[in-house]
Amino acid sequence: MFYQSGSKAEASSPTESPDAAPTDPDYVGTLQFPHGTEVVFDCIEASSGGERNTWKLLCDDGNWIGRPEKCDLGNSAIPKELRANMSCYYQLSEPHLLAFDGDRPLAAEEMREFLPGSTLTFRCADIGKYALIGSGSRACEYGEWTGVKSSCIGLSQEHDYALEKPPTILFRHSLGPVAQSTDGKLIVWEGTILHLECLWLRKYGTPKWEASISHQNRRYAEGWTTEPGRDSQLEYRLSIYHAREDDSGRYTCVTPMGHKHTVEIVVKSVTCPPLFNGSSESSLTLRSSKLSGAATTGSGPIGVPLISQNDTRMGAVVAFSCPEGQNLVGEAEVECLPSGRWSENVPTCKVAVPCTVTECRDLSKLDSDLLIIDVLSSAVGAKATFSCPQGYGLRGEFEAECLESGFWSADIPHCRPVSCQPLEPPEDGYILGAGAETGAGEARVFRGGDLIQFSCNTDFMMIGTGIVVCQENERWSAPVPKCVPACQYPPVGESGARIVSRVSYFYRINETVTFECPQGKVLRGAGIIKCVSKGHWSAPVPSCLDAQGQAALSGSQSGQSVLTTLQAQLTPSGTPSFVSSSSNGPNQRKESKDSSTSK
């Protein structure tokens, strides 16, 4: 996402974090930062372990996007030369963020270990609806992740098309597939008709498209969509007809407010290797060295699955099945990815094993006070899953399979007590329910799975996660949130005015709310109010009057003004006072008095 400065508000210095400082020394001591400024922080002592070594904040129209982390000692206590072969750990917990190890996506909330030299790639769940903040790629070096922690922020569609947010971009296509790559690009098949829909409320002006491509003479049609079923008051379209390679580049939608969002397009006909050898004898012989020399039956080669289709284009999904009497070993379907590789290895078919084959040790009879074992059978191919009760963490594999050798594929794990350090409530906030101490004044012990719920005092809003969980790695699932001064939702009541900007329970300091009236009504009062201090708006909520009522009110106010002026001219006796004119002399006073009396 890209921002434009323009007339946006500045922000004061971001909240300081102990043991951390900006990487650019010019920022130290700065009191005001212009719109669009990025400030990157590093821990002072040394790069801390895990996810807290570096982070970035972005100034957006007077507010900081992103949250400061805390520096902890982590691996920095170990000399760097001893950390060369240390692994890194990563748990995907940020909303709308996807992480990839090669082409394989990481499962959410699963803590995984990565060997030194491993690289993770990040992008948002939808590159048109969310913008990536932080590094798009991070490597494991010396037991720590390089780069800046990655996260995704929602664009205008997620905020009811708020005017102060960058615009959402939707993708509509025909005559060919499109897909989002692991590094956040939109891959488009050559010849595809692609429409980029920039979402902006038409009544507030017209956005514009900017294209940065290699072929500068290329021109694209743009305008408000007119297709049936589409919203012509919201979708401002740029169309690429029959896309070709020189259409590759960056496409940016700029709103009348100056906010931008960019998507990078790569036009390329991506295909994956064929799943058959192309011979006329059979289209079922897969390209796999493991299948060479396989025996055959009347229904086809043993070990070769049947495929649902021969399409190898990007986005194609191929399903597998086996002839009667054989079982599928591997994934039941694969997808051709934007990288030109299949999402999974090609499965094989295996002759069904009779039920009288060797069995594994019966785990249901295992004597364990804590370990919970879920196993239906001890036959070859059966699986057992392991878990622990709340307050305990599993040490070892969570699943094992009975092998043909008669042994389970993993050792039996065990359960170990898990606890997390007590947390202090946020400043200007409190902890709901159990606090850091027991009723006897002793430190409370939080076991694995325990929850802590935070809340903020009146006229404060929460930044961060309101509920944290004690995890099996003995860390809380998120840092303690912050409570910042805010204003509550303005009391619209029966005023008739409606909010057209972002609607929220709370608004931060300097955040504004915009009102409008239904058609035929006139707004009386301030059309935009600002949260100026804790719990205080800059003006009352305006009201809506019909045009006649507004005119009558204006006339009444004008008449009242004239009456006030006349009353100010009354003498102490209650009669009007007059000023003599040099041209009329005393007669002017008499005429005025008679005229006043006749009235």
FENRA-V729071 format. One line per field, one symbol per residue. ss: DSSP state (h for helix, s for strand, l for the rest). burial: 1 if it has 24 or more other ideal C-beta (glycine too) atoms within 12 Angstrom, else 0. Layout:
BEGIN
ss->???
burial->???
END
This chain:
BEGIN
ss->llllllllllsslllllllsssllhhhllllssllllssssssllllllllllsssssssllsssllllllllhhhhllhhhhllllsssssllllsssssllssllsllssssllllsssssslllllsssslllsssssllsslllllsssslhhhhlllllllllsssssslllssslllllsssllllsssssssllhhhlllsssssslllllllssssllllllllllssssssllllhhhlsssssslllllsssssssslllslllllllllllllllllhhhllllssllssllllsslllllslllsssssllllsssslllsssslllllslllllsssslllllllllllhhhllllllsssslllllllsssssllllsssslllsssslllllslllllsssslssllllllllssssllllslllllsllsslllsssssslllsssslllsssslllllslllllssssssslllllllllssllllllssslllsssssllllsssslllssssssllsslllllsssshhhhhhhhhhhhhhhhhhhhhhlslllllslllllllllhhhhhhhhhhhhhl
burial->11110001101001101001010000100000111111111110011111111111111111111111111101110000000001111111110111111010110000100100011111111111111111111101111111111111111111101111111111111001111111111111110111111111100100101110100000010101100000000111111100110011111111101111111111111111011100000001110100100000000111111110000111111101011001011100011111100110011111000000000100100000001010100111111101110001110001011100000100011010011100101100111000000000000101111111110100111111110111111111111111111110010100001111110001111111111110000111101111100000100011110000000000000000000000000000000000000000000000000000000
END
